[in-house]
Amino acid sequence: MNIPRTESPRVVIVGGGFAGMSLARILLKEDLQVVILDRHNYHTFQPLLYQVSTSGLEPDSIAYPLRKITRNSKKAIFRLAEVNSINAEANSISTSIGDLAYDYLVIATGSKTNFFGNKSIEEHGMWMKTVPQALNIRSLILENLEQAVITDDPEKRKALLNFVLVGAGPTGVELSGAIAELRNHIVPKDYPDIDPTEMHIHLLEGLDRVLPPMSENASKKAHRFLKELGVHIHLNTMVESYDGHLVTTNTDLQLKTETFIWSAGVTGAPVQGLNASALVEKANRYEVNVFNQVNGYENVFAIGDIALMQTKEYPKGHPMVAQPAIQQGKHLAKNLKRLIKGAQLEAFEYRDKGTMATIGRNRAVVDMGKMKFSGFTAWFVWMFVHLWFLIGFRNRLVTFFNWVYNYINFDKAARLIIRPFKGYERNMKIDKEEI
Ligand SMILES: Cc1cc2nc3c(=O)[nH]c(=O)nc-3n(C[C@H](O)[C@H](O)[C@H](O)COP(=O)(O)OP(=O)(O)OC[C@H]3O[C@@H](n4cnc5c(N)ncnc54)[C@H](O)[C@@H]3O)c2cc1C
């Protein structure tokens, strides 16, 4: 791996997501050897992935090179590697580029899509956790529109113009809103051969309201906004299967579609090797104490989505969103400094800063403690918060410029099929997973 041994303690961080980055940025200033390992050489700002998949932003606006984090510190090291297993007895990990010993190990591997064991969805559906997956969705949407223009089979055309999204959490709501805007503003200009009323966006949700993690008020408003945009909402509807062409559900609803996007849940993405008691099996997340120490280990920590910290206020663990990951990363940095100095560790306390989702231009919902608002103000707050948390000045500037441009022109500039997903009839199916 070409990592020298130094006098300083070595902290190995697996994952350069929100949690790993927040931790690393503080530790880099300390007298420690910080090694960041990630299977991508960039950090992904996942909350804006949906804009990449719907042609609103290019991926380089929401990704940030991890080497840009380590380059300002002589003792920080980045390696592009998949971490395969942990050998806690030997204080070492095994990766795609070799083994590495650690003094302190921090697991910040986040989560992965949960298919709840449904093989047909996993095989035929699309999902979105990474930049390549968002680009696949973008290509598929645009390729299906191109194919709809040329097909002379009315049933096939209908299926190509039917877009089915499953799971009305923030991702499903934001994606369906963005596809509806594509239909309302881009299709009439770019595709004169398609009548926009032929294009249908269906959002399916197993529970009885959209945005179930948010307040009733936010759900009602989001429901109304989606309806205004022309999204068909099917509540209390569970998908049973998708064979690549037909969606079947637990109700009478059946939909023919060539675009099926699954955003109905996530589960932890643990690394093999720790004792079974470290993992909460149902959630696939590591059980951690209030110092983020993994159950049964003193020098192994977990932060972010992968960590399940049960507290009185959060008996099922913190929500799997960016804020707990950022706050745990920052808090662990302070605790690691304390640990190395032999000082007492301090318990983590989560400060809920609120939840928000956008449904399209001028439409968003925000829950901030007792304050709940929606519409233009919420949309403005949503934009400001996302720009604020986006990593890198250039990314903020480019994203801001794109949003202003898109807003003024009712445009989505990134509608490019750079890497075809289907290859039309040539059947050049590209792997949906990472490349
Ligand atoms: C589409 C989408 C939209 C979202 N929208 C919002 C939102 O609006 N607001 C919000 O608060 N949250 C949102 N979230 C959730 C939020 O992004 C996550 O809660 C947050 O990213 C968790 O941070 P993390 O650091 O724990 O994990 P991640 O940010 O997922 O980072 C994990 C990192 O670990 C790396 N990794 C994983 N396994 C390995 C391995 N074995 N070897 C090497 N590297 C590995 C990954 O490549 C990744 O870089 C969204 C998530 C998604 C997918």
The ligand as a Gaussian input file, in Angstrom:
#p B3LYP/6-31G(d) Opt

LIG

0 1
 C      -30.249000       9.625000      -3.296000
 C      -30.011000      10.054000      -1.879000
 C      -30.531000      11.252000      -1.426000
 C      -30.329000      11.662000      -0.115000
 N      -30.839000      12.850000       0.283000
 C      -30.588000      13.290000       1.531000
 C      -31.028000      14.579000       1.952000
 O      -31.685000      15.302000       1.202000
 N      -30.709000      14.987000       3.216000
 C      -29.984000      14.209000       4.063000
 O      -29.693000      14.626000       5.187000
 N      -29.571000      12.983000       3.699000
 C      -29.843000      12.504000       2.453000
 N      -29.398000      11.267000       2.077000
 C      -28.726000      10.411000       3.064000
 C      -27.275000      10.839000       3.246000
 O      -26.663000      11.016000       2.003000
 C      -26.575000       9.767000       4.065000
 O      -27.211000       9.687000       5.308000
 C      -25.108000      10.138000       4.264000
 O      -24.437000      10.118000       3.029000
 C      -24.442000       9.181000       5.234000
 O      -23.100000       9.521000       5.335000
 P      -22.007000       8.394000       5.587000
 O      -20.710000       9.103000       5.662000
 O      -22.432000       7.539000       6.716000
 O      -22.063000       7.479000       4.294000
 P      -21.795000       7.848000       2.770000
 O      -21.927000       9.302000       2.535000
 O      -22.656000       6.916000       1.984000
 O      -20.272000       7.455000       2.554000
 C      -19.817000       6.135000       2.610000
 C      -18.502000       6.073000       1.841000
 O      -17.899000       4.817000       2.101000
 C      -17.395000       4.269000       0.904000
 N      -17.377000       2.808000       1.096000
 C      -18.426000       2.027000       1.460000
 N      -18.027000       0.760000       1.633000
 C      -16.710000       0.726000       1.347000
 C      -15.728000      -0.300000       1.338000
 N      -16.043000      -1.558000       1.689000
 N      -14.477000       0.016000       0.975000
 C      -14.153000       1.291000       0.635000
 N      -15.024000       2.311000       0.647000
 C      -16.288000       2.028000       0.996000
 C      -18.353000       4.758000      -0.163000
 O      -17.741000       4.766000      -1.432000
 C      -18.687000       6.159000       0.340000
 O      -17.806000       7.129000      -0.182000
 C      -29.585000      10.834000       0.767000
 C      -29.060000       9.624000       0.313000
 C      -29.267000       9.238000      -0.995000
 C      -28.683000       7.941000      -1.488000

